[in-house]
């Protein structure tokens, strides 16, 4: 089982943030770990936005990415057909390993 280092988590958060903004969604803040012991993902809402907390340790990257995508959707209260469509778009952004500014000079 692969663990997700903090750098990879931060890169994923940036990619998801850019994809969320591109689709008109508000971008939540991401942190790790959740404050609730044993939780894989939690969300806290604030007047200015939301914080999605995700457990990294002992979980494969794909599960962490899926939880972060779901966190964006929940933070924006997206459901139904729109959620299914956005889940695909955000999932594609999460799977991109490279991106602008990540290439070696």
Secondary structure per residue as TSV (DSSP state, phi and psi in degrees):
chain	resnum	aa	ss	phi	psi
A	1	X	-	360.0	127.9
A	2	X	-	-84.9	139.3
A	3	X	-	-97.5	159.3
A	4	X	-	-106.1	109.3
A	5	X	-	-70.2	160.8
A	6	X	H	-57.9	-37.0
A	7	X	H	-64.4	-43.9
A	8	X	H	-65.4	-38.0
A	9	X	H	-60.8	-45.0
A	10	X	H	-65.1	-40.4
A	11	X	H	-63.6	-41.7
A	12	X	H	-63.0	-42.4
A	13	X	H	-61.3	-40.6
A	14	X	H	-65.2	-43.7
A	15	X	H	-63.6	-43.7
A	16	X	H	-65.8	-38.2
A	17	X	H	-61.6	-44.3
A	18	X	H	-64.6	-42.6
A	19	X	H	-66.9	-39.1
A	20	X	H	-64.5	-45.9
A	21	X	H	-60.7	-40.3
A	22	X	H	-63.5	-26.5
A	23	X	T	-97.6	5.1
A	24	X	T	87.0	11.4
A	25	X	-	-90.2	153.5
A	26	X	-	-75.6	143.1
A	27	X	-	-98.0	118.1
A	28	X	-	-77.4	162.2
A	29	X	E	-80.5	151.4
A	30	X	E	-119.3	142.3
A	31	X	E	-149.0	170.1
A	32	X	S	-151.6	144.7
A	33	X	S	-89.0	172.0
A	34	X	-	-64.7	152.7
A	35	X	S	-74.9	-19.9
A	36	X	S	-89.8	117.5
A	37	X	T	-58.8	133.3
A	38	X	T	86.5	-9.0
A	39	X	-	-81.5	139.1
A	40	X	S	-84.1	-33.5
A	41	X	E	-150.5	137.7
A	42	X	E	-135.0	162.9
A	43	X	E	-135.7	137.1
A	44	X	E	-123.0	129.5
A	45	X	E	-99.8	141.6
A	46	X	E	-130.1	163.3
A	47	X	T	-56.3	-32.5
A	48	X	T	-97.3	4.4
A	49	X	E	155.5	-152.4
A	50	X	E	-144.5	159.7
A	51	X	E	-123.1	123.7
A	52	X	E	-102.5	121.2
A	53	X	E	-107.1	133.5
A	54	X	E	-130.1	136.4
A	55	X	-	-76.7	126.9
A	56	X	-	-99.9	-43.2
A	57	X	T	-62.9	134.0
A	58	X	T	72.9	17.6
A	59	X	S	-129.1	143.4
A	60	X	-	-69.6	153.9
A	61	X	H	-54.7	-40.2
A	62	X	H	-61.7	-38.5
A	63	X	H	-68.6	-41.0
A	64	X	H	-62.8	-45.9
A	65	X	H	-61.4	-43.4
A	66	X	H	-62.3	-40.2
A	67	X	H	-65.6	-36.8
A	68	X	H	-69.0	-40.3
A	69	X	H	-61.6	-48.5
A	70	X	H	-60.7	-36.8
A	71	X	H	-61.1	-41.0
A	72	X	H	-62.0	-44.2
A	73	X	H	-65.9	-43.8
A	74	X	H	-66.0	-42.1
A	75	X	H	-60.6	-31.6
A	76	X	T	-95.6	2.9
A	77	X	T	55.0	43.8
A	78	X	-	-94.7	134.0
A	79	X	-	-144.1	176.3
A	80	X	H	66.9	-143.2
A	81	X	H	-63.7	-37.3
A	82	X	H	-62.7	-39.8
A	83	X	H	-64.1	-42.1
A	84	X	H	-62.3	-43.9
A	85	X	H	-65.2	-46.2
A	86	X	H	-69.6	-32.6
A	87	X	H	-59.1	-40.7
A	88	X	H	-65.9	-48.1
A	89	X	H	-62.4	-45.3
A	90	X	H	-69.4	-35.3
A	91	X	H	-62.8	-40.1
A	92	X	H	-62.7	-42.6
A	93	X	H	-64.1	-37.5
A	94	X	H	-66.4	-31.4
A	95	X	H	-83.5	-13.0
A	96	X	-	-67.6	119.9
A	97	X	-	-80.9	-37.1
A	98	X	-	-95.0	-148.9
A	99	X	-	142.4	176.8
A	100	X	T	-60.0	130.6
A	101	X	T	83.8	1.1
A	102	X	-	-102.7	0.3
A	103	X	S	-83.5	147.7
A	104	X	-	-72.1	144.9
A	105	X	-	-80.6	360.0
